[in-house]
Amino acid sequence: MTTTNHFAEWAVIELMGHQKIAGFASSQSIGDQSFVRVDVPATARSKSFTKLLGGSAIYALTLVDEALAREYCAEYAFTPISHYDLASVLNERAEYRARELIRERDQERRRIEREAMRDESSEDFDDDIL
C-alpha cells in the first residue's frame, strides 16, 4: 500500500551554503523525484516566486506562522534568478575574460620585446669582440 503524506506549512528553510528562504512550503513530485516547493510571497522589494528544493539541499526546516514567514521575507528580500541576472553574470565573465586576454597579450608583447632587446645587445657584444 502506498501512503502519500502531503506537506503544506509556512516555513523558514535553511539550505546548504548558508542560505535561507521563507514562504509557504509544500511537497511536490515531478516524475519519481520529490521536492519541497516554496512559494515565496511578494514584498515591497520583490515579486512573488516559486522555488523547488531537493531534499539534499535542505539543512533545516522550521515551521512558523504566516505572519512570521512574511516578515522574514520582507526583511531579507529573497529574489529569484532571472534571465537579466544571468545575462549580467555572463557579461561580467566575458568582460573579465577579455581583460585577461588583453593582459596576456600585453605580457607576451613585453616578453618578445625583452627577447629582441637581449638579441640586439648580444649582437652588439659580438661585434665588439670581432
Summary of the structure (lengths in Angstrom):
residues: 130
radius of gyration: 28.9
end to end distance: 100.4
largest distance: 100.4
contacts: 302
relative contact order: 0.13
helix: 47%
strand: 31%
